[in-house]
């Protein structure tokens, strides 16, 4: 409640994400073969994704606990249930599509989350998950994506098994550039021919030793080197004024891990209006 009742991140500030959502809307419409499909977006934020789906003729419904999004969604005529996702919501329709983009990492009770999906999805519907891919976090030293909102970091194999346990068969996986490299995972209660992409991603995870402990020990050494290199760089310019650009959550992880204070960086600038005059 402390973190999500009033949420500061607005997904609609990103034009890249808007285009990303519109492409997904078009792609799913081709898969569904329906004129006006119904979509439920879990953690719908300020309606960025649903706005793009609405343009493509979908019936839309958002679910999000942040009360500060209620007015914006109303002005755009996007219905919103202001609550946390569960299997006991006042939803009286079955969705053709349920989307969960960049929310599963925040979820403590993943079983309960998927049970809710199973309850509200049509028997021939499609459940789409987008999550940052742990493989990129490890191989590209993206330790700054580890912060307080994220409880889990995902590979395909455990999600494949979890979804299958609840009767949702994964039939396609796509690698996306967004958020440092993400997976988009398509599943359905209906048996849909499995695309070759599923086996491909599972094999990549195995061949890159994502399930071997030594991989994570090497990762620990790699991020320690990043920290030391950054501190050495700041030491070389210690007599100059240093500024940061981009006050994102990832930046806070970097500052805390490296022990950066105002002695090292004088200020940080950001072009998001909601972040002005804050610390």
C-alpha positions as CSV (number, residue, x, y, z in Angstrom):
1,X,0.0,0.0,0.0
2,X,2.9,2.3,0.8
3,X,4.4,1.9,-2.7
4,X,1.4,1.4,-5.0
5,X,-1.6,3.3,-3.6
6,X,-0.1,6.4,-5.2
7,X,2.3,5.5,-8.0
8,X,4.8,8.0,-9.4
9,X,5.8,6.2,-12.6
10,X,3.6,7.1,-15.6
11,X,4.1,4.7,-18.6
12,X,2.6,7.2,-21.1
13,X,5.6,9.5,-20.8
14,X,7.5,7.1,-23.0
15,X,6.7,7.3,-26.8
16,X,8.8,4.2,-27.3
17,X,6.4,2.2,-24.9
18,X,3.3,3.6,-26.7
19,X,4.6,2.2,-30.0
20,X,5.5,-1.0,-28.3
21,X,1.9,-1.4,-27.0
22,X,0.3,-0.5,-30.4
23,X,2.4,-3.2,-32.1
24,X,1.3,-5.8,-29.5
25,X,-2.4,-4.8,-30.1
26,X,-2.1,-5.3,-33.8
27,X,-0.2,-8.6,-33.4
28,X,-2.8,-10.1,-30.9
29,X,-5.7,-9.1,-33.1
30,X,-4.2,-11.3,-35.9
31,X,-3.9,-14.2,-33.5
32,X,-7.4,-13.9,-32.1
33,X,-9.3,-13.5,-35.4
34,X,-12.0,-11.3,-33.6
35,X,-13.3,-7.9,-34.6
36,X,-13.6,-6.4,-31.1
37,X,-11.7,-8.6,-28.6
38,X,-11.9,-7.8,-24.9
39,X,-8.6,-7.1,-23.0
40,X,-7.9,-6.8,-19.3
41,X,-4.6,-5.1,-18.5
42,X,-3.2,-6.0,-15.0
43,X,-1.4,-3.1,-13.4
44,X,-2.7,-0.8,-16.1
45,X,-0.9,2.3,-14.8
46,X,-2.2,5.4,-16.5
47,X,-3.8,3.5,-19.4
48,X,-0.9,3.7,-21.8
49,X,-1.3,0.2,-23.1
50,X,-5.1,0.2,-23.0
51,X,-5.2,3.5,-25.0
52,X,-3.3,1.8,-27.8
53,X,-5.5,-1.3,-27.7
54,X,-8.6,0.9,-27.8
55,X,-7.4,2.5,-31.0
56,X,-7.5,-1.0,-32.5
57,X,-11.1,-1.6,-31.6
58,X,-10.7,-3.6,-28.4
59,X,-13.0,-3.5,-25.4
60,X,-10.7,-2.5,-22.6
61,X,-10.5,-2.8,-18.8
62,X,-7.7,-1.8,-16.5
63,X,-6.9,-3.0,-13.0
64,X,-4.5,-1.0,-10.9
65,X,-4.4,0.0,-7.2
66,X,-3.0,3.5,-7.7
67,X,-5.7,6.1,-7.0
68,X,-3.9,8.9,-8.8
69,X,-4.7,7.2,-12.2
70,X,-8.5,7.2,-11.7
71,X,-9.1,10.7,-13.2
72,X,-6.8,10.3,-16.1
73,X,-8.4,6.9,-17.1
74,X,-11.9,8.5,-16.8
75,X,-11.0,11.4,-19.1
76,X,-9.9,8.8,-21.7
77,X,-13.0,6.7,-21.2
78,X,-11.0,3.7,-20.1
79,X,-12.8,1.7,-17.3
80,X,-10.6,1.0,-14.3
81,X,-11.0,-1.3,-11.2
82,X,-8.8,0.5,-8.6
83,X,-7.6,-2.6,-6.8
84,X,-4.8,-5.2,-6.7
85,X,-5.2,-8.1,-9.1
86,X,-6.8,-11.2,-7.6
87,X,-9.4,-13.9,-8.3
88,X,-12.1,-12.0,-6.3
89,X,-12.5,-8.8,-8.4
90,X,-15.9,-7.4,-9.7
91,X,-15.2,-8.6,-13.2
92,X,-18.2,-10.1,-15.0
93,X,-16.7,-10.8,-18.4
94,X,-14.2,-13.3,-19.8
95,X,-11.3,-11.6,-21.5
96,X,-9.9,-12.6,-24.9
97,X,-6.6,-11.2,-23.8
98,X,-5.0,-10.6,-20.4
99,X,-1.8,-8.6,-20.3
100,X,0.8,-8.4,-17.5
101,X,3.6,-6.1,-18.7
102,X,6.4,-5.4,-16.2
103,X,4.3,-6.4,-13.2
104,X,5.0,-10.0,-12.4
105,X,8.4,-9.0,-10.9
106,X,6.5,-7.0,-8.3
107,X,4.2,-9.9,-7.2
108,X,4.7,-11.8,-4.0
109,X,2.0,-14.4,-4.5
110,X,2.6,-15.6,-8.1
111,X,0.3,-18.6,-7.7
112,X,-2.6,-16.4,-6.6
113,X,-1.8,-14.0,-9.5
114,X,-2.1,-16.7,-12.1
115,X,-5.2,-18.2,-10.5
116,X,-6.8,-14.8,-11.1
117,X,-5.8,-15.0,-14.8
118,X,-7.2,-18.5,-15.1
119,X,-10.6,-17.3,-13.7
120,X,-11.0,-14.3,-16.0
121,X,-9.7,-15.5,-19.3
122,X,-11.7,-17.1,-22.1
123,X,-11.0,-20.8,-22.8
124,X,-9.5,-19.7,-26.1
125,X,-7.9,-16.5,-24.7
126,X,-4.3,-15.4,-24.6
127,X,-2.3,-14.4,-21.6
128,X,0.7,-12.2,-22.3
129,X,3.5,-11.7,-19.8
130,X,6.4,-9.3,-20.4
131,X,9.3,-9.5,-17.9
132,X,12.9,-8.3,-18.0
133,X,15.0,-11.4,-18.9
134,X,17.3,-12.6,-16.2
135,X,19.8,-13.7,-18.8
136,X,20.4,-10.1,-19.8
137,X,20.6,-9.0,-16.2
138,X,23.5,-11.5,-15.7
139,X,25.3,-11.3,-19.1
140,X,25.1,-7.5,-19.4
141,X,25.8,-6.7,-15.7
142,X,22.4,-5.0,-15.3
143,X,22.5,-5.0,-11.5
144,X,20.7,-1.6,-11.5
145,X,17.4,-3.4,-12.3
146,X,17.6,-5.0,-8.9
147,X,15.6,-2.6,-6.6
148,X,12.9,-2.5,-4.0
149,X,9.9,-3.0,-6.3
150,X,11.3,-6.2,-7.9
151,X,10.8,-9.3,-5.9
152,X,11.6,-11.8,-8.7
153,X,13.9,-12.1,-11.7
154,X,12.7,-14.5,-14.4
155,X,14.0,-17.0,-16.8
156,X,11.6,-18.8,-19.2
157,X,11.9,-22.3,-17.8
158,X,10.4,-21.7,-14.3
159,X,7.6,-19.5,-15.8
160,X,6.9,-22.2,-18.4
161,X,6.5,-24.8,-15.7
162,X,4.4,-22.5,-13.4
163,X,2.0,-21.6,-16.2
164,X,1.7,-25.2,-17.3
165,X,0.8,-26.2,-13.7
166,X,-2.2,-23.8,-13.9
167,X,-3.3,-25.1,-17.3
168,X,-1.8,-22.3,-19.4
169,X,0.4,-23.7,-22.2
170,X,3.2,-21.5,-23.4
171,X,3.1,-21.4,-27.2
172,X,5.3,-18.5,-28.2
173,X,8.2,-16.4,-26.8
174,X,9.7,-13.2,-28.2
175,X,12.9,-11.4,-27.2
176,X,12.3,-7.6,-26.9
177,X,14.8,-4.8,-26.6
178,X,12.6,-2.8,-24.1
179,X,13.7,-2.4,-20.5
180,X,17.2,-3.7,-21.1
181,X,16.0,-6.9,-22.8
182,X,12.7,-8.6,-22.0
183,X,10.8,-11.7,-22.7
184,X,7.2,-11.6,-24.0
185,X,5.6,-15.0,-23.2
186,X,2.3,-16.0,-24.8
187,X,0.2,-18.7,-23.1
188,X,-3.4,-20.0,-23.4
189,X,-5.8,-22.5,-21.9
190,X,-6.4,-23.6,-25.4
191,X,-3.9,-25.9,-27.1
192,X,-2.1,-23.8,-29.7
193,X,0.7,-25.2,-31.9
194,X,4.0,-24.5,-30.1
195,X,6.3,-22.1,-32.0
196,X,10.0,-23.0,-32.4
197,X,10.8,-19.9,-30.3
198,X,9.9,-21.7,-27.1
199,X,12.5,-24.4,-27.5
200,X,15.0,-21.9,-28.8
201,X,14.9,-19.7,-25.6
202,X,14.9,-22.7,-23.3
203,X,18.1,-24.0,-25.1
204,X,19.7,-20.6,-24.9
205,X,19.1,-20.5,-21.1
206,X,20.7,-23.9,-20.8
207,X,23.7,-23.3,-23.0
208,X,24.5,-20.0,-21.3
209,X,24.5,-21.9,-17.9
210,X,21.7,-19.8,-16.4
211,X,21.0,-22.7,-14.0
212,X,24.6,-23.1,-12.8
213,X,25.7,-21.5,-9.6
214,X,29.1,-20.6,-11.0
215,X,27.4,-18.2,-13.4
216,X,26.1,-16.1,-10.5
217,X,29.5,-16.1,-8.7
218,X,31.1,-14.7,-11.9
219,X,28.4,-12.1,-12.1
220,X,29.2,-11.0,-8.5
221,X,32.8,-10.5,-9.6
222,X,31.8,-8.6,-12.7
223,X,29.5,-6.1,-10.9
224,X,32.2,-5.5,-8.3
225,X,34.5,-4.5,-11.1
226,X,31.9,-2.1,-12.5
227,X,31.6,-0.5,-9.0
228,X,35.4,-0.1,-8.6
229,X,35.8,1.3,-12.1
230,X,33.1,3.9,-11.6
231,X,34.6,5.0,-8.2
232,X,38.0,5.3,-9.8
233,X,36.5,7.5,-12.6
234,X,34.8,9.8,-10.1
235,X,38.1,10.0,-8.1
236,X,39.9,11.3,-11.3
237,X,37.4,14.2,-11.6
238,X,37.0,14.8,-7.9
239,X,38.0,18.5,-8.3
240,X,35.3,19.1,-10.9
241,X,31.6,19.5,-10.6
242,X,29.8,16.2,-11.7
243,X,26.1,16.0,-12.6
244,X,23.8,13.1,-13.3
245,X,21.1,12.9,-15.9
246,X,18.1,10.7,-15.5
247,X,16.6,10.3,-12.0
248,X,15.3,6.7,-12.4
249,X,15.0,3.9,-9.9
250,X,17.9,2.1,-11.6
251,X,20.1,5.2,-10.8
252,X,19.3,4.9,-7.1
253,X,20.6,1.3,-7.1
254,X,23.8,2.5,-8.8
255,X,24.3,5.3,-6.2
256,X,23.6,3.1,-3.2
257,X,25.8,0.2,-4.4
258,X,28.7,2.5,-5.1
259,X,28.2,4.6,-2.0
260,X,27.9,7.8,-4.0
261,X,27.0,11.0,-2.0
262,X,26.7,14.7,-2.8
263,X,30.5,14.9,-2.4
264,X,30.8,12.8,-5.6
265,X,27.8,14.0,-7.7
266,X,26.4,17.5,-7.1
267,X,22.9,17.1,-8.6
268,X,20.8,15.0,-10.9
269,X,18.6,16.4,-13.7
270,X,15.5,14.8,-15.2
271,X,12.9,16.0,-17.7
272,X,9.9,14.3,-15.9
273,X,7.7,17.1,-14.3
274,X,6.6,14.8,-11.4
275,X,10.2,14.4,-10.3
276,X,11.1,18.1,-9.9
277,X,12.1,19.5,-6.5
278,X,12.5,16.1,-4.9
279,X,15.5,14.2,-3.4
